[in-house]
Amino acid sequence: MCDPGTIYGLLQCTKDLIDPAYMKCRQCLDVAKSYLVSDNGCRNHKGCRVFVRGCFLRYELYSFFYNSTAAAATSAAGNYEYVKDVIKD
């Protein structure tokens, strides 16, 4: 069981955005992060996945890093009504 105050997050960029200073990756993630607080994005959701061309952002109230069984069980239990997917091109 996870601590109710814990939020698990992941930020990733595709290889084509990895320049020496990571500026393109940072810019993409800034765009993705802006959806965390937007009304048509992730605001007021217990979990969210944001897909932007070149990067990905996800947060959940449970650990999804290593245990795919736990994520599948949560999905099967219907907790995904609280999760929003935002896909932007």
C-alpha positions in Angstrom: 0.0 0.0 0.0 1.3 3.4 -0.8 1.4 6.5 1.4 -1.7 8.6 0.6 0.4 11.7 0.4 2.7 10.2 -2.3 2.4 11.2 -6.0 4.4 9.1 -8.5 5.5 10.9 -11.7 7.4 10.2 -14.9 8.7 12.6 -17.6 10.2 11.3 -20.8 11.5 12.7 -24.1 12.1 11.0 -27.4 15.6 10.6 -28.6 15.2 13.2 -31.3 14.7 15.9 -28.6 17.9 15.0 -26.8 20.3 17.8 -27.7 23.5 18.6 -25.7 21.7 21.0 -23.4 18.4 19.2 -23.4 16.7 22.4 -24.3 14.2 20.9 -26.8 13.3 18.2 -24.2 12.7 20.9 -21.6 10.6 23.0 -23.9 8.4 19.9 -24.7 8.0 19.0 -21.1 7.1 22.6 -20.2 4.2 22.3 -22.7 3.2 18.9 -21.2 3.4 20.3 -17.7 1.1 23.2 -18.6 -1.7 20.7 -19.0 -1.4 19.7 -15.4 -3.2 22.8 -14.3 -5.4 23.6 -17.3 -9.1 23.2 -17.2 -9.1 21.0 -20.3 -6.1 19.1 -19.1 -5.4 17.3 -15.8 -6.8 19.6 -13.2 -8.7 17.8 -10.5 -7.8 14.3 -11.7 -6.1 11.7 -9.5 -4.0 10.6 -12.3 -3.0 11.9 -15.8 -1.1 11.0 -18.9 -0.1 13.8 -21.3 1.2 12.9 -24.7 2.9 15.7 -26.7 4.8 15.2 -29.9 8.3 14.3 -28.5 7.5 13.9 -24.9 5.3 12.2 -22.3 4.3 13.1 -18.8 2.4 10.9 -16.3 1.4 11.0 -12.7 -0.6 8.6 -10.5 -1.4 8.0 -6.8 0.1 4.5 -7.1 3.6 3.3 -8.1 3.5 2.3 -11.8 7.2 2.1 -12.4 8.0 -1.6 -11.9 4.8 -3.5 -11.1 2.7 -3.8 -14.2 0.4 -6.3 -12.3 -0.6 -3.5 -9.8 -1.4 -1.1 -12.7 -3.5 -3.8 -14.4 -5.4 -4.6 -11.2 -6.1 -0.9 -10.6 -7.4 -0.5 -14.1 -9.6 -3.6 -13.8 -11.0 -2.2 -10.6 -12.3 0.8 -12.4 -10.1 3.5 -10.8 -9.4 4.9 -14.2 -12.5 7.1 -14.1 -10.2 9.4 -12.2 -7.5 9.4 -14.8 -7.4 11.7 -17.8 -5.4 11.2 -21.0 -4.4 14.4 -22.9 -3.0 13.9 -26.4 -1.7 17.0 -28.2 0.0 17.1 -31.6 
